[in-house]
């Protein structure tokens, strides 16, 4: 099983203005997009190059893992 980092709701639309990630609905009103966890550093570089402020939160432990 591939672990994924997900971006939800309005943030998913905003991210897709800069890089294209597959968006999927997880309920009728909300969507998410994401990428494999093992690609996190690569995506953080892309976000940084676009000047995007990104915060990675591990919701299972309720703590911030990475911040840019």
C-alpha positions, 0 to 999 in steps of 0.5 A: 500500500502506498501512503499518500499526502492529501490536500483537501477542499479549496487548497486542492483547487489552489495547488492545481493552479500551479501543478496538476495533481489528480483530484478525487471526491471523497464525498459529494461536496469535497475533493482531495488531491495528493501524492505519494509520501516518498515523493514529499521532498520533491513536491516540497521543492516544487511548492517552494519554487512556486512560492507556495506556503505549505504545511504538512500535518500528520493528523494521526499524531496532530503535529506539524511535520514540515513547514515551508 
